[in-house]
Amino acid sequence: MDEIYEVILGELAIQQIDDIVIYIARNSSELAAEKVYNGINKAIDGLCKMPESHARLRYMESNDPVFRRVNVWKYVIVFTINEDAKAVNVVDVSHSSQDPQRLIDRLTP
């Protein structure tokens, strides 16, 4: 039986999701914004099972923590796994066209 992990959204990730939805609602449609919101949340919810099956974030060389990603359309959800606590921590949600250096700067102290 697969283990179930607790999925925790960080404050930054919550704010980023809100910003994405607001941007799409203003610049496209509320229906499109709702679709993206639901898609992102479905992917995040799915991290509770086998989160280690997702690819490492290729431009983050850190082994402590290991950053992993899941893509939803043109959005990248970045997370770490705490095996001791059986928890997945979602730390960033951004558009895939964003400069990778900006992500690196947000995730490194």
C-alpha positions as CSV (number, residue, x, y, z in Angstrom):
1,M,0.0,0.0,0.0
2,D,1.3,3.5,-0.9
3,E,2.0,5.9,1.9
4,I,0.0,9.0,2.1
5,Y,1.8,12.3,2.6
6,E,0.4,15.4,4.1
7,V,0.6,18.3,1.6
8,I,1.4,21.7,3.0
9,L,1.2,24.9,1.0
10,G,3.7,27.6,1.9
11,E,2.5,31.2,2.2
12,L,4.4,32.1,-1.0
13,A,2.8,29.3,-3.0
14,I,-0.7,30.3,-1.8
15,Q,0.0,34.0,-2.8
16,Q,1.4,32.9,-6.2
17,I,-1.7,30.8,-6.9
18,D,-3.9,33.7,-6.0
19,D,-1.9,36.1,-8.2
20,I,-2.1,33.6,-11.2
21,V,-5.9,33.3,-10.8
22,I,-6.4,37.1,-10.5
23,Y,-4.2,37.7,-13.6
24,I,-6.1,35.2,-15.7
25,A,-9.5,36.4,-14.6
26,R,-8.5,40.0,-15.5
27,N,-6.8,39.2,-18.8
28,S,-8.7,36.2,-20.1
29,S,-11.9,35.1,-18.3
30,E,-13.1,33.9,-15.0
31,L,-13.8,30.5,-16.5
32,A,-10.2,30.1,-17.6
33,A,-9.0,31.3,-14.2
34,E,-11.2,28.7,-12.5
35,K,-9.9,26.0,-14.8
36,V,-6.3,26.9,-14.0
37,Y,-7.1,27.1,-10.3
38,N,-8.7,23.7,-10.3
39,G,-5.9,22.2,-12.4
40,I,-3.2,23.5,-10.1
41,N,-5.0,22.3,-7.0
42,K,-5.7,18.9,-8.4
43,A,-1.9,18.5,-9.1
44,I,-1.1,19.7,-5.6
45,D,-3.6,17.3,-4.1
46,G,-2.1,14.5,-6.1
47,L,1.3,15.0,-4.4
48,C,0.0,13.1,-1.4
49,K,0.8,9.8,-3.2
50,M,4.2,8.9,-4.5
51,P,5.6,12.5,-4.5
52,E,9.1,11.1,-5.1
53,S,8.0,9.9,-8.6
54,H,8.2,13.5,-9.8
55,A,11.3,14.9,-11.5
56,R,13.9,16.9,-9.7
57,L,14.1,20.6,-10.5
58,R,16.9,20.5,-13.0
59,Y,18.6,23.8,-12.3
60,M,18.6,23.4,-8.5
61,E,21.6,21.4,-7.5
62,S,20.7,21.2,-3.8
63,N,20.5,17.8,-2.1
64,D,19.2,19.3,1.1
65,P,16.5,19.9,0.4
66,V,15.8,18.2,-3.0
67,F,13.5,20.4,-5.0
68,R,11.0,18.5,-7.2
69,R,8.5,19.7,-9.7
70,V,5.2,18.9,-11.3
71,N,3.9,20.8,-14.4
72,V,0.4,21.8,-15.0
73,W,0.0,23.4,-18.4
74,K,2.5,26.2,-18.4
75,Y,2.8,26.3,-14.6
76,V,5.5,24.7,-12.5
77,I,4.7,23.6,-8.9
78,V,7.9,23.2,-6.9
79,F,8.0,21.1,-3.7
80,T,10.2,19.3,-1.2
81,I,9.6,16.1,0.6
82,N,10.1,15.6,4.3
83,E,10.3,11.8,4.6
84,D,10.5,11.8,8.4
85,A,7.2,13.8,8.7
86,K,5.7,12.2,5.6
87,A,5.0,15.7,4.3
88,V,5.2,17.4,1.0
89,N,5.9,21.2,1.2
90,V,4.8,23.2,-1.8
91,V,7.2,26.1,-1.9
92,D,6.6,27.8,-5.3
93,V,4.1,28.0,-8.2
94,S,5.1,30.0,-11.2
95,H,4.8,30.3,-15.0
96,S,7.3,28.1,-16.9
97,S,8.4,31.0,-19.0
98,Q,9.8,32.8,-15.9
99,D,13.6,33.2,-15.8
100,P,14.9,30.2,-13.8
101,Q,17.3,32.5,-12.0
102,R,14.3,34.3,-10.3
103,L,13.1,30.9,-9.0
104,I,16.6,30.0,-7.8
105,D,16.8,33.4,-6.0
106,R,13.5,32.8,-4.2
107,L,14.4,29.3,-3.1
108,T,18.0,29.8,-1.9
109,P,18.9,31.7,1.3
